[in-house]
Amino acid sequence: MVMEKMAVKMLERLPKNLVSRAFGVVSDVELPRPVQQVVNRSFAELAGINMAEGEHGPGQYDSLNAYFTRRLRAGARHIESDQPDTLVSPVDGRIGAFGNINAGTLLQAKGRTYRLLDLVDSAERAEAFDGGSFMTIYLSPRDYHRIHAPVAGQVDEVSYIPGYLFPVNPFAVRNIDELFAVNERLISYLETEKLGRIGVVKVGATCVGRIGLAFDGFETNGTFRRREDFTPREELHVDHGDELGVFNLGSTVILLISEPDFRFREDLRFGDVVRLGQSLGALKG
């Protein structure tokens, strides 16, 4: 317990945003091809990445970050449902928590909660999701780092909320109060046919140099950061599995579902590994 408290204090003092920007710059450096091949492959082996799932082999990417943000080869994932009442996983990762949003509160970890209002930084948006459901999915360095639509809908709003860049690994989730509500967030909001309003909250973390959008040039963690809400430049409809954004290194996604009659699959458990396109739940009945 003492060691954990000391580690948290060290994290609090670390210039996390500066370190993350610097790491992002370094990861974008393009080394001579033979050297880059060794770097990319060594990282893949160290992290336990399934190299066969990538669109290309690790040696074909010009930088470490280009390999981090690789796309999957065709057929590597299957979208289990395209029904408007069904939610699928937007990412590869591990379930950290899920359940109902009661009295504007979400579960972070055993013994720790945080406020929906603080997460979305808007009383109006918080009210829309209160009484609905949420799921937190953690992406480790070994995971595929692109984020996709969990359901068909209209992307009508995006919120950027600057914040800290604490780690979001299991240690940090257990020990840092309101972690997801104080870290940097980029939120895509979808209006859907059956599931009401959906929020896809992309949470930044240490060494996540940037979070980007698939449909806009906006990126987080710039030198000058300010709170911002904006709408896509053109009307944007997405289907289950369409790309929404990308993490430059790993982090966490939190799904917010406003429809009170949505139910997660009964066999899901904390700690389960999920894959892009895997069914998470649907309207009851």
N, C-alpha and C positions, 0 to 999 in steps of 0.2 A: 504493500500500500504506500509506504514512504517513497519507494523508488518510482512508483507511478506518479505521485504528486510532483516529484522532482522533474520527471520527464515532461509533464504538462507545463510546469513553470518554464522550462527551457523552450518548449514550443511557443509559449506566449511571447518570449523575448526575441525569438528568431524573426528577422525581417522577411517574412514568408512571401509577400508579394514580390519583393525585389529578387529574392532567390528564385522564385518561380519564373519571373521574366527572364532572368539570366539563364536558367536551365532551358527555357524555351528557345532562346537564341542559340545556345550550344547545340541543342538537338536538331536545329535547322541547318547546321554547318554541313556542307557537302564535301566529304573526304574523297581522296582518290579512290576510284572504283574498287580496286583490290582490298584496300583498307576498309572501305565502307561495307563491303560484303562480309568481312570478318566481324566487324562491330555489330551489324544487324543480326547475323546468324548467332553470334555469341549471346546477344541479349535474348533472342528467341529461345535458345536452349536454357539459359539461366532462368527465365520467367516461366518456362513450360508452355510456350505458345505452340499450338497445333499448326505447324507451317504448311500443311497440306490444304488448309482452309482458305489461305490468302489468295487474292486475285493473281498475285505473282509470288515467286520465291523471295526470301528476304534479301538476297543478293542483288535484286533488280531495282531496289529503291535507292534514291540518291542521298538520303539522309536518314538519321534515326527516327526523326519525327514523321517523315514520309512513310516509314515502315509502321510506326505506331498507328497512323491514321489510314492504314491500308483498307481497301474494300475486300469483301469476301468474293471468292470465285462463284460463278453461277451455279446454283443448286446446293450451295453449302448450308443454307437454311430453308426451312419450309414454313410458310405462313399457314397455321393450322385452321384459321377461320377468317372469312371476309364478311361475316354477318354483322350488321350494324349494332346488334345488341351484345357483341362479344369483344372483350379486350384481350389483346395479345401483348407479350413482352416486347418492349421497344429496344431492348439491348440484350447482350449476353452478360450475366452477372450472378450474384448471390443475393437472395432475399434477406434483408436485414430486419425488416419489420413490415407488418401490414395489418389492416383492420379498419375499424370505424373511426371517423373523426367526431369525437364527442366533446361538446362545449368548446369547440375551437381548439382542441388539443390533439397532438399527434404523439405517438410513442417513438422515442429515439432508441432506447435500449432499456433493459430491465432497470427500473428505478429512475429513469430519466425521460422527461417529456419536453415538448416545446410547443409554442403557440403557432397556429396556422396564420394568424395576423402578422407575426414576425417573419414567417417564411415568405409570404407573398407581398408583404409590405403595402397592403391596401385593404381597408375595411370592407369595401365593396366586393373585392374578389374573395376575401375570406368568408364573407357571408354566403357567397354562392356555393362554397364547398362544405360549409359546416353541416354536419349530419350525413355527409357522404362517406367515401372510403379513400384510403391511401395505401400505397406500397412503396417501400424503399428498396432499391436494388444497387448493390455495390459492385463496381467494376474494378477488378484487380489488374495489375500490369499485364497479365497473360491474356486478358479478354480483348475481343474485338471492340473498337472504341467509337464506332458511329452509332448515332441515336436515330430511331425510326418511329413512325407514327404507330401508336398502339391501337388505333381505330380510324375508320374513315371519318373525315370531317373537314371543316373550313378553319384554316389557321387565320384568325382575325386579329390577334394581338400578341405582342412580345414584350416582356419586361426584363430589363437588365438592372440588377441590384448589386452594386459594388459591395465588397466585404472582405473579410480575412480569407486566407488560404491555409487554414489548418489542414492537416491530413484528415482523411475520412475513412481510414482503416479501422478494423474492429477495436483496437486499443483506443483510438481517439473517440470513437462513438461511445465507448463505455465511460470515458473520463472527462470529456469536454462538454460543459453545459451548453445546451441549445446550439449544438455544432452546425446543423444544417441551416439554421436561421441567422447565423452570423457570418458564414462563409459566402463567397461570391456566388450569385445565382443568375442564370439566364433561363427564363420561363417562356415556353410556347403554349398558348391557349388555343384549344380547338372547340368549335361548336359542332355537336354531333347530332345525328338523327334520333338515336335511342338512349344514349348514355348521358345526355345533357352536356354540361361543360366539362372538358378534360384539361388538366394542367400537366405539362411535362416539364418538371423542374430539373434543370441540369445544374448540379452543384460543383463549384470549383474546388480545388484542393492543392496542397503543396506540390510544386513541380508540374501542375497543370498550367502550362504557359498561356493557353488560350482555350476558350470554348467558342466554336464557330457555328454559324447557321448554314444550312444547305441551300436556302433560298434567298440569302442576303449576304453581303460582304461584311456584316458586323462581326466583330470579335471582341471578347472580353479581355480584361487585365491589361489594358493599354496604359500608357504613361499618365494620361489625364482621364480619370474615371469619374463618371457622374451617373446618378440615377436617371433611367430613361425608359419610357414606354413608347412603342411605335407599332404601326400596322405594316404588314407586308406591302411592298410597292405595287404589287398586282394581286388580284383576287387569287387566293391559293387554296385549292382543294387537294387533300391528300387521301390516299387509300391505306388500308392496313399494310404496314411494312415500308411505306415510302420514307425516304431519308429526310430527317429534320435537322440534324446537326452533327457535330463531331467534337470529341474531347481530344485535345492534344496532350496525351497521357490519360491515365485512368481517373475515375472519380465515382460519383453517385448520381442516380436518377431517382426522383420521387414522383410517382404518379398520383394525381388528385382526380377523383371522380365525384361529380356533384350528384348524380342520380342516386337517391336513397335506396332504391330497390336493386342496385347492383350487388352481386355476391361473388366473392372469390371462390375458386374451386375448393372443395372441402378437404382435398388431399394435400394442399399446400402447407408447408411448415417453414418456420424461421430457419434460415440456413440452407434452404434448398437452392440448388443451382438451376437457373432458367436460361433459356436461349431465345434469341430473337425469333419472334413469330409463334412462340409457344403460347397456347391459350392460358389466360390467367383467371378468367371468370366471365360471367354474363348476367343479364337481368334474371332475377328469380322467376321461376315459372316458365 
